[in-house]
Structures are given as C-alpha cells and as structure tokens.
C-alpha cells in the first residue's frame, strides 16, 4: 500500500469538545480586549463557525467570560464591620480587573448585565443592610464604590497602553501636559502634585478615593460603627 493510500485510510481525529464554559475560560485566558471569535476558535482547535452552537457572538462570549470571572469571587467574605466588608470587596474587584485585561472596559460597554454581577451586587447591598444601612443607602454605597473602582481600573489601563508614537505610552504622552509651563507658572505646584497622585501611585490614589467614599458612607449613618 502506498504512503498516499495509507494516509487516506486514517480515521479523522475526534472533534475538539467545546462548551460555553470552555469558550468563556478561553476568552479570559487571551484577555477580553483581545478575544475574538477567530482567536478563541484557534485556541480551542475548532472552526469559528462551531462556536455559534454555544454563543451568539463576541458580545455573548464577553458576557459569559465576565460571568465566570465575577462568579469566582466571594463578594461577602467574613468582615468585622461594614467598612472592612466594603474595602474587601473593592480590593477583590480591583484584583479581578488586574487579572483580566479588558474586563473593566467590557463591563462598561456590554448592553446586558451578566447574572453573576447582579447576584454579587445584590449580595453586597444585602450585607450592608445587615450592618444597619437603609436599603437605598446600601445600594448607593455599593454602586459608588464599584463605579469608582471600575473607572480607576480603566484609567490605569489606558495609561499603560501605547500611543501611535513608537515606544511611547499614554502615560508618557499625558505627562507632558502636566509639566510646568513657561514661567511664571502659577499652577506649577498643583500640576506636579496632581500628576504625582494620578500616575505616580494609581492604586494608592484609588484607595484614597475609596477612603473618601467610605467617610461619606459613614456620614449617612453616624450611629453605625
């Protein structure tokens, strides 16, 4: 039997097994800002058309991936008081955004809300109610903290991205705008301090914002320790 005939009689390999969960995991692995139907199909070893048996399209993949990432986190870990509870969940959200590039941006652009986000948000609000917050105040605090954390994570990612100028990041480009201008520059000190706070220690600056929000939350219910 010739080599050609031998090849023709070989049985085709078993098709790669894929599922909605596998597709979501793959999207998280490649990064949500880089996840496309073609990229994910290639990583899974299937034709991209086969993905449509499990997802409706790229937006559905992103939604599923977010659902997986958010669903893995314990949004109500043991805490001594409401402040610690909010701080812990905010830190968990920040860590999630750092671990999954593009996730913070994707949450803002999706037309739907993944179920895990709804469950997590409701659980956090319910927990603050348990600490004595009125329902609407609990919702306000959680919404403010999560919005601020998301916005800060998106801004930090933007700073790290490259510009059209070779070898330059957005951070380097923006820094030029905050340098002292021609003398006399009345606002030189403010310029320097603003940029140092904004770009010098982004996570530290975010934590100061979080402390400010928590101080405002405490003012809502001064009777709650």
C-alpha positions in Angstrom: 0.0 0.0 0.0 1.4 3.4 -0.9 2.0 6.2 1.6 -0.7 8.2 0.0 -3.2 5.3 0.3 -2.2 4.8 3.9 -2.9 8.4 4.7 -6.3 8.3 3.0 -7.4 5.4 5.3 -6.5 7.2 8.5 -9.6 8.0 10.6 -10.2 11.6 11.4 -9.4 12.7 14.9 -12.2 13.2 17.4 -13.6 16.8 17.1 -12.4 19.0 19.9 -15.0 19.3 22.7 -16.1 22.8 23.3 -18.8 24.3 25.6 -19.9 27.8 26.6 -17.8 27.4 29.8 -14.7 26.4 27.8 -15.2 29.4 25.4 -15.6 31.8 28.4 -12.4 30.4 30.0 -10.5 30.8 26.8 -11.7 34.4 26.5 -10.3 35.2 30.0 -7.0 33.5 29.1 -6.4 35.5 26.0 -7.7 38.7 27.5 -11.1 40.2 26.8 -9.7 43.1 24.8 -8.0 40.5 22.5 -10.8 37.9 22.4 -12.4 37.4 19.0 -14.3 34.5 17.5 -11.3 33.6 15.4 -8.8 33.9 18.2 -10.8 31.8 20.6 -11.7 29.2 17.9 -8.0 28.9 17.1 -7.1 28.4 20.7 -9.7 25.7 21.1 -8.7 24.0 17.9 -12.1 24.4 16.1 -13.5 26.4 13.3 -15.0 29.6 14.5 -18.4 28.7 13.0 -18.7 25.9 15.5 -18.7 28.5 18.4 -22.1 29.6 17.3 -23.6 26.4 18.7 -22.8 27.7 22.2 -22.7 31.5 21.9 -24.5 34.1 19.8 -21.4 36.1 19.0 -18.5 38.0 20.5 -20.6 40.1 22.9 -22.1 36.9 24.2 -18.6 35.4 24.8 -17.6 38.5 26.7 -20.7 38.4 28.8 -20.1 34.7 29.6 -16.4 35.4 30.5 -17.4 38.2 32.8 -20.0 36.0 34.4 -17.3 33.4 35.1 -14.7 35.9 36.5 -17.2 37.6 38.8 -18.8 34.3 39.8 -15.4 33.0 41.1 -15.1 35.7 43.7 -16.5 35.6 47.3 -18.1 39.1 47.4 -19.2 38.6 51.1 -16.1 37.4 52.9 -16.1 37.5 56.8 -15.7 41.0 58.0 -15.6 42.7 61.4 -17.7 45.7 60.3 -19.2 47.4 57.2 -16.1 49.3 56.4 -14.0 46.2 56.2 -16.7 44.5 54.2 -16.7 47.3 51.6 -12.9 47.5 51.5 -12.5 43.8 51.0 -15.0 43.6 48.1 -13.5 46.7 46.5 -10.0 45.2 46.7 -11.4 42.0 45.2 -12.8 43.9 42.2 -9.5 45.7 41.7 -7.6 42.4 41.7 -10.1 40.9 39.2 -9.6 43.8 36.8 -5.8 43.5 37.1 -6.0 39.7 36.5 -8.2 40.0 33.4 -7.2 42.7 30.9 -10.2 44.3 29.2 -12.7 43.2 31.8 -13.3 46.6 33.3 -13.9 48.2 29.9 -16.1 45.3 28.8 -18.4 45.7 31.8 -19.0 49.3 30.8 -19.8 48.6 27.1 -22.0 45.5 27.4 -25.6 46.0 26.6 -26.6 43.4 29.2 -25.6 42.6 32.7 -24.2 39.1 33.4 -26.1 37.3 36.1 -23.1 37.0 38.4 -22.8 40.8 38.6 -26.5 41.1 39.5 -26.0 38.4 42.2 -22.8 40.0 43.6 -24.2 43.5 43.7 -27.4 42.3 45.5 -25.4 40.3 48.0 -23.2 43.3 48.8 -26.1 45.5 49.3 -27.9 43.0 51.4 -24.9 42.7 53.6 -24.7 46.4 54.2 -28.4 46.3 55.2 -27.4 43.7 57.8 -24.9 46.2 59.2 -27.7 48.7 59.6 -27.8 50.7 56.4 -31.1 51.6 54.8 -31.7 49.8 51.6 -31.3 52.8 49.2 -28.2 53.9 51.1 -26.7 50.5 50.8 -27.3 50.5 47.1 -25.8 54.0 46.8 -22.6 53.0 48.6 -22.1 49.8 46.7 -22.9 51.4 43.3 -20.5 54.4 44.1 -17.6 52.2 45.2 -17.9 49.8 42.3 -18.3 52.6 39.7 -15.2 54.4 41.1 -13.2 51.2 41.2 -14.1 50.4 37.6 -13.3 53.9 36.4 -10.0 53.9 38.1 -9.1 50.5 36.7 -10.0 51.7 33.2 -7.9 54.8 33.6 -4.9 52.9 34.8 -5.1 50.5 31.8 -5.4 53.5 29.5 -2.2 55.0 30.9 -0.3 51.8 30.1 -1.4 51.5 26.5 0.9 52.6 23.7 0.3 55.7 21.6 0.9 56.0 17.8 4.4 57.2 18.6 6.7 54.3 18.7 7.9 53.3 22.2 5.6 55.8 23.9 2.8 55.1 26.3 -0.2 57.2 27.0 1.2 57.9 30.5 4.4 59.4 28.9 2.3 61.5 26.5 0.0 62.8 29.1 2.8 63.6 31.5 3.9 66.3 29.1 0.6 68.2 29.5 1.1 68.3 33.3 4.7 69.6 33.3 5.1 73.2 34.5 4.6 75.6 31.6 6.5 78.7 30.7 7.5 80.8 33.8 5.9 82.2 35.7 3.6 79.2 36.1 1.1 79.9 38.9 -0.1 76.4 39.0 3.2 74.5 38.7 2.9 73.0 42.2 -0.6 71.9 41.6 0.4 70.4 38.2 3.2 68.4 39.8 1.1 67.2 42.7 -1.8 66.2 40.5 0.3 64.1 38.2 2.2 62.5 41.0 -1.1 61.4 42.6 -2.7 60.3 39.4 0.1 58.4 37.8 2.7 58.0 40.5 0.8 55.6 42.6 -2.6 54.8 40.8 -3.6 52.1 43.3 -2.7 54.3 46.3 -4.7 57.1 44.8 -7.7 54.8 44.2 -7.5 53.7 47.8 -7.6 57.3 49.0 -10.8 57.8 46.8 -12.2 54.7 48.5 -11.5 56.1 51.9 -13.3 59.3 50.9 -16.3 57.4 49.7 -16.4 55.4 53.0 -16.2 58.6 55.0 -19.2 59.8 53.1 -21.0 56.5 53.7 -20.3 56.8 57.4 -21.9 60.2 57.4 -25.1 58.6 56.2 -25.4 56.6 59.4 -23.2 58.1 62.2 -24.9 55.7 64.6 -23.4 52.6 62.8 -20.0 51.7 63.9 
